[in-house]
């Protein structure tokens, strides 16, 4: 599986390029990717930082399961999911998804599906730092 949970800053396009170099040249015709970063606002309030918490084994299992489901639904040649945990500042990358396939439709659809599933169901808990103090985020932003 190509899922990673990391607790430090990462360069998404560097990781994407490094991973793509491991694939057989000419085996794919498309790579779709998504990079999600921390905003400095949420629910009409400014946010200066966030703590992203998780249960490591539960989260790793969930990411592996997501990748397996995507591979069952689309003819993917490879898939990469990287998710950040710990202390995060505005503009820091939080999530990277890369999907490689022979044709664009599979890569695009799988990538879109993966980020929506991840945002709605992954076992992460977010605590935001705002001018009026800290607060736990009760639900994720709807991607539609």
C-alpha positions in Angstrom: 0.0 0.0 0.0 1.1 3.5 -0.7 -0.5 5.3 2.3 1.6 7.4 4.7 0.7 9.3 7.8 3.4 11.9 8.7 3.9 14.3 11.6 6.0 17.0 9.9 5.9 19.4 7.0 6.1 17.7 3.5 6.6 18.9 0.0 3.6 17.4 -1.9 5.0 17.8 -5.5 8.4 16.4 -4.5 6.7 13.3 -3.0 4.5 13.0 -6.0 7.4 13.1 -8.3 9.5 10.7 -6.2 6.6 8.2 -6.2 6.0 8.6 -9.9 9.7 7.7 -10.6 9.0 4.3 -9.1 6.5 3.5 -11.7 7.4 1.8 -15.0 8.0 4.5 -17.7 5.2 4.5 -20.3 2.9 2.4 -18.1 0.5 5.3 -17.3 -1.1 8.0 -19.4 -2.6 10.1 -16.6 -1.8 11.2 -13.1 -4.4 13.1 -11.1 -3.5 14.7 -7.9 -5.1 16.7 -5.1 -3.2 18.8 -2.5 -5.1 20.1 0.5 -3.7 22.9 2.6 -4.7 24.5 5.9 -6.8 27.7 5.5 -6.5 30.6 7.9 -10.3 30.7 8.4 -13.2 28.4 9.1 -16.8 29.1 9.9 -16.4 32.8 9.5 -13.5 33.0 12.0 -9.8 33.4 11.6 -7.7 30.3 12.5 -4.0 30.6 13.4 -3.2 26.9 13.8 -4.6 23.5 14.1 -3.8 20.3 15.9 -4.7 17.2 13.9 -5.0 14.0 16.1 -5.6 10.4 15.2 -5.3 6.8 16.4 -2.3 5.5 14.3 -3.4 1.9 13.7 -7.0 2.9 13.0 -6.0 5.6 10.6 -3.5 3.5 8.8 -6.1 0.7 8.4 -8.6 3.2 7.1 -6.3 4.7 4.5 -5.3 1.2 3.3 -9.0 0.3 3.0 -9.7 3.5 1.0 -6.9 2.7 -1.4 -8.1 -0.9 -1.9 -11.6 0.4 -2.6 -10.4 2.9 -5.2 -8.3 0.1 -6.9 -11.5 -2.1 -7.0 -13.6 0.7 -8.6 -11.1 2.1 -11.1 -8.3 0.5 -13.2 -5.5 2.3 -11.3 -1.9 1.5 -11.9 -0.9 3.1 -8.6 -2.2 5.3 -5.8 -0.5 7.5 -3.2 -2.2 9.0 -0.1 -0.2 11.1 2.3 -1.9 12.7 5.3 -0.3 15.0 7.9 -1.0 14.9 11.7 0.2 17.0 14.6 0.6 20.8 14.7 -0.3 22.5 11.4 0.0 26.2 10.4 -2.0 28.0 7.7 -0.8 27.2 4.2 0.9 24.0 5.3 -0.1 21.0 3.1 -2.2 18.5 5.0 -3.1 15.9 2.4 -1.8 14.6 -0.9 -3.6 12.2 -3.2 -2.1 10.9 -6.4 -3.7 8.4 -8.8 -2.1 6.9 -11.9 -3.9 5.1 -14.6 -3.7 4.4 -18.4 -6.4 7.0 -19.1 -7.5 10.3 -17.5 -11.0 9.4 -16.5 -10.0 6.7 -14.0 -7.3 8.9 -12.4 -9.6 11.9 -12.1 -12.6 10.0 -10.8 -10.6 8.0 -8.3 -8.8 11.1 -7.0 -12.0 13.0 -6.5 -13.7 10.0 -4.8 -10.7 9.5 -2.5 -10.6 13.1 -1.2 -14.3 13.2 -0.5 -14.2 9.8 1.3 -11.2 10.9 3.3 -12.7 14.2 4.3 -16.0 12.8 5.3 -15.0 9.5 7.1 -11.3 9.4 8.0 -10.7 9.1 11.8 -9.0 12.4 12.3 -9.9 15.0 15.0 -9.1 18.7 14.4 -8.6 21.3 17.1 -8.4 24.9 15.8 -6.7 27.8 17.5 -8.8 31.0 17.1 -8.6 34.5 18.6 -11.2 33.4 21.2 -9.4 30.2 22.1 -9.2 26.6 21.0 -12.2 24.5 19.7 -12.7 21.1 18.3 -14.1 21.0 14.7 -17.4 19.1 14.7 -17.6 18.4 11.0 -15.6 18.7 7.8 -16.4 21.1 5.0 -18.7 19.7 2.4 -16.8 19.3 -0.9 -19.8 19.7 -3.1 
